[in-house]
Structure formats: C-alpha cells, structure tokens
Amino acid sequence: MLQHLLVQALAADGRFATVVAVPSRVPSDYQLEIELRRFEAESDGQGPPVVRVAMQVTLLDRRGTRLASFPVTASVTAEAD
C-alpha cells in the first residue's frame, strides 16, 4: 500500500518522465530505496491519535552508487479516533 502511494505521488509530481514500482522490466537511471522505520498511531486517550511516520530514503544510480540518503519524518493528528 505504501509503495503504491509513493509511486502515485512521484508520478503526479511531473518532474519524472516515468515512475515504476519494482519489480519492473523498465530500465531505469535511478532507483529510490525507502526503508520504513516507524509507522504508528499514538493515543493519549483524550482524543484522536497522532500518526507518526519515519523513513530512510536513499537514491542510487544504475550502478548502485549512493547519490543521496536522508531521513524523512512526519506526524499528523488523525481526524477521528
């Protein structure tokens, strides 16, 4: 599910000619690896939970050379419990 949403978001962005999910037969110049490190909802019992997501994102070229790597974190309060 997460992979599908990420591919959709990158494709909709318009900055890439093609965005495909692995496995794919389409040759690519770059590969984006995403390691999901945290995906949870925390509740204090006083209202909607806070959803927290953390990922490590790494961009590789076709030889497997790491071009960039960085952490991404986000949190949002859910609309309802």
PyMOL commands that set and color helices and strands:
alter all, ss='L'
color gray80, all
select helices_A, chain A and resi 2-13
alter helices_A, ss='H'
color red, helices_A
select strands_A, chain A and resi 30-42+50-61+66-77
alter strands_A, ss='S'
color yellow, strands_A
deselect
rebuild
show_as cartoon
